[in-house]
Amino acid sequence: MAKVLVVDDDPAICRLLMDVLELDGHEVHVAIDGEHGVQAYLALRPDFVVLDVMMPRLDGYGVLHAIRSQEATRVPVLLLTALPDSAARGRAAGADYFLSKPFTADEVLYLIDGVLGHDTGIAEVQAAVDYARDQGYSGKP
């Protein structure tokens, strides 16, 4: 089980990711904006960070800069974005992985579990995908 920090100002995405990742056995913490994300990162020292780009108070790039300047070891960071130029800017800021919004629950699970070496069973993935669909979040068509 990994400790995952989700930093996103969209409550629906936070709830979806929290529920889906918990179904997969991860310990999930949520921050609702960039400033809270930096505070949570420093307090929790998570194994993986899922980070939105566009947020109030401090955007994802600012959070990423704060994370990279504070860490002794490099935590993997997944950047979630709807912006077309964010991959290049995110890579320059130190992001490791990128998913465009909208994304699907199985994309997030496979990425995180693959990076962390967590064995994702098909039952867990199916439960997560079913949950996301039940909540009205279908992701990519």
C-alpha positions as CSV (number, residue, x, y, z in Angstrom):
1,M,0.0,0.0,0.0
2,A,1.3,3.4,-1.0
3,K,0.6,6.8,0.5
4,V,-0.8,9.0,-2.4
5,L,-1.4,12.8,-2.2
6,V,-4.1,14.2,-4.6
7,V,-3.9,17.9,-5.1
8,D,-6.9,19.2,-7.1
9,D,-9.5,22.0,-6.6
10,D,-12.3,19.9,-8.2
11,P,-14.1,18.1,-5.4
12,A,-15.6,15.5,-7.9
13,I,-12.1,14.6,-9.1
14,C,-10.7,14.4,-5.6
15,R,-13.6,12.2,-4.5
16,L,-13.2,9.9,-7.5
17,L,-9.5,9.5,-7.1
18,M,-9.7,9.0,-3.4
19,D,-12.4,6.3,-3.7
20,V,-10.7,4.6,-6.7
21,L,-7.2,4.6,-5.2
22,E,-8.6,3.4,-1.8
23,L,-10.4,0.5,-3.5
24,D,-7.0,-0.4,-4.9
25,G,-5.5,-0.5,-1.4
26,H,-3.7,2.9,-1.2
27,E,-3.8,5.4,1.6
28,V,-5.1,8.6,0.0
29,H,-4.8,12.2,1.2
30,V,-6.4,15.2,-0.5
31,A,-5.5,18.9,-0.7
32,I,-8.0,21.3,-2.3
33,D,-5.5,23.9,-3.5
34,G,-1.8,24.4,-4.2
35,E,-0.9,25.9,-0.8
36,H,-2.6,23.1,1.1
37,G,-0.9,20.7,-1.3
38,V,2.6,21.9,-0.3
39,Q,1.7,21.8,3.4
40,A,0.3,18.2,3.0
41,Y,3.3,17.1,1.1
42,L,5.7,18.4,3.7
43,A,3.6,16.8,6.5
44,L,2.9,13.4,4.8
45,R,5.9,12.8,2.6
46,P,3.8,10.7,0.2
47,D,5.0,7.9,-2.1
48,F,3.2,9.4,-5.1
49,V,1.6,12.8,-5.9
50,V,-1.3,13.4,-8.3
51,L,-1.3,17.1,-9.1
52,D,-3.7,19.4,-11.0
53,V,-2.2,22.3,-13.0
54,M,-4.9,25.0,-12.7
55,M,-5.8,25.7,-9.1
56,P,-6.4,28.8,-7.0
57,R,-3.8,30.3,-4.6
58,L,-0.9,28.3,-6.0
59,D,-1.0,26.5,-9.4
60,G,0.4,23.0,-10.0
61,Y,3.7,24.3,-11.3
62,G,4.2,26.2,-8.1
63,V,3.4,23.1,-6.1
64,L,5.8,21.1,-8.2
65,H,8.6,23.6,-7.7
66,A,8.0,23.6,-3.9
67,I,8.1,19.8,-3.9
68,R,11.2,19.5,-6.0
69,S,13.1,22.1,-3.9
70,Q,12.2,20.4,-0.6
71,E,12.8,16.7,-1.2
72,A,15.8,14.6,-0.5
73,T,14.4,11.8,-2.7
74,R,12.4,12.2,-5.9
75,V,8.7,11.3,-5.4
76,P,6.9,10.5,-8.6
77,V,4.5,13.2,-9.7
78,L,1.6,12.8,-12.1
79,L,0.3,16.0,-13.6
80,L,-3.4,16.2,-14.6
81,T,-4.1,18.9,-17.1
82,A,-6.5,20.1,-19.7
83,L,-4.0,22.6,-21.0
84,P,-2.2,21.8,-24.3
85,D,1.2,23.3,-23.4
86,S,1.4,21.9,-19.9
87,A,3.4,18.7,-20.7
88,A,6.5,20.7,-21.8
89,R,6.2,23.2,-19.0
90,G,5.5,20.4,-16.4
91,R,8.4,18.3,-17.6
92,A,10.7,21.4,-17.2
93,A,9.3,21.9,-13.7
94,G,10.0,18.2,-12.8
95,A,6.8,16.3,-13.4
96,D,7.3,12.7,-14.2
97,Y,4.0,11.6,-15.8
98,F,1.1,13.4,-17.5
99,L,-2.6,12.6,-18.1
100,S,-4.9,14.8,-20.1
101,K,-8.4,15.6,-18.6
102,P,-10.6,13.9,-19.0
103,F,-8.9,10.7,-17.9
104,T,-10.2,7.3,-16.9
105,A,-9.9,5.5,-13.6
106,D,-8.0,2.6,-15.1
107,E,-5.4,5.0,-16.6
108,V,-4.6,6.5,-13.2
109,L,-4.6,3.1,-11.5
110,Y,-2.3,1.4,-14.0
111,L,0.1,4.4,-14.0
112,I,0.4,4.6,-10.3
113,D,0.5,0.9,-9.7
114,G,3.1,0.4,-12.5
115,V,5.4,3.1,-11.1
116,L,5.1,1.9,-7.5
117,G,5.3,-1.8,-8.4
118,H,1.9,-2.5,-6.9
119,D,0.2,-5.6,-8.4
120,T,-3.1,-4.4,-9.7
121,G,-5.6,-7.2,-9.9
122,I,-8.3,-7.1,-12.5
123,A,-11.0,-7.2,-9.8
124,E,-9.6,-4.0,-8.2
125,V,-9.4,-2.2,-11.6
126,Q,-12.9,-3.3,-12.6
127,A,-14.3,-2.2,-9.2
128,A,-12.6,1.2,-9.6
129,V,-13.9,1.6,-13.2
130,D,-17.4,0.6,-12.2
131,Y,-17.3,3.0,-9.3
132,A,-16.2,5.8,-11.6
133,R,-19.0,5.1,-14.0
134,D,-21.6,4.8,-11.3
135,Q,-20.5,8.3,-10.1
136,G,-21.1,9.6,-13.6
137,Y,-17.4,10.1,-14.5
138,S,-16.7,8.2,-17.7
139,G,-13.5,10.0,-18.7
140,K,-12.4,9.6,-22.3
141,P,-15.1,8.4,-24.7
